[in-house]
Amino acid sequence: MVHDILLVLLGLVIGAVIGFFGCRRFMQGYLKKNPPINEKMIETLMSSMGRKPNSKQIKQVMSQMNRMK
């Protein structure tokens, strides 16, 4: 009885550790393929909408994006 409970707990701990590292590896690969937004992306987006952004506007948008995280 106690032996079975210990095996289940051990299986849960091992599964959690493997799941953590697997998820971590997946997210690192995802962020390499799809990097977070940067100033150049914001400038391109604003230019495509017909606006010529200056550096102050880009920094304002970046600070708003960082606050939303």
C-alpha positions as CSV (number, residue, x, y, z in Angstrom):
1,M,0.0,0.0,0.0
2,V,2.6,2.5,1.1
3,H,4.9,1.2,-1.7
4,D,2.3,2.0,-4.3
5,I,1.7,5.5,-3.0
6,L,5.5,6.2,-3.1
7,L,5.7,4.9,-6.7
8,V,2.9,7.2,-7.7
9,L,4.5,10.2,-6.0
10,L,7.9,9.4,-7.6
11,G,6.2,9.1,-11.0
12,L,4.6,12.5,-10.5
13,V,7.8,14.2,-9.5
14,I,9.7,12.7,-12.4
15,G,6.9,13.7,-14.8
16,A,6.9,17.2,-13.5
17,V,10.7,17.6,-13.9
18,I,10.6,16.1,-17.4
19,G,7.7,18.3,-18.3
20,F,9.4,21.5,-17.0
21,F,12.6,20.9,-19.0
22,G,10.6,19.9,-22.1
23,C,8.5,23.0,-21.9
24,R,11.5,25.2,-21.3
25,R,13.3,23.8,-24.4
26,F,10.1,24.3,-26.5
27,M,9.8,27.9,-25.4
28,Q,13.4,28.7,-26.1
29,G,13.0,27.3,-29.7
30,Y,9.8,29.2,-30.1
31,L,11.4,32.5,-29.0
32,K,14.3,32.0,-31.4
33,K,11.9,31.5,-34.3
34,N,9.5,34.3,-33.2
35,P,11.5,36.9,-31.3
36,P,9.6,39.5,-29.2
37,I,8.8,42.8,-30.7
38,N,11.5,45.4,-31.0
39,E,11.9,49.0,-32.1
40,K,12.5,48.1,-35.8
41,M,9.3,46.1,-35.9
42,I,7.3,49.0,-34.4
43,E,8.9,51.4,-36.9
44,T,7.9,49.1,-39.8
45,L,4.4,48.7,-38.5
46,M,3.9,52.4,-38.1
47,S,5.4,53.1,-41.6
48,S,3.0,50.6,-43.1
49,M,0.1,52.4,-41.6
50,G,1.2,55.6,-43.3
51,R,3.0,57.3,-40.4
52,K,6.6,58.3,-40.2
53,P,7.5,57.7,-36.5
54,N,10.2,59.5,-34.7
55,S,12.3,57.9,-32.0
56,K,10.2,59.4,-29.2
57,Q,7.1,57.8,-30.5
58,I,8.8,54.4,-30.9
59,K,10.1,54.6,-27.4
60,Q,6.6,55.4,-26.1
61,V,5.1,52.4,-27.9
62,M,7.9,50.2,-26.5
63,S,7.3,51.4,-23.0
64,Q,3.6,50.7,-23.4
65,M,4.3,47.2,-24.6
66,N,6.6,46.5,-21.7
67,R,4.0,47.7,-19.2
68,M,1.4,45.3,-20.7
69,K,3.6,42.2,-20.1
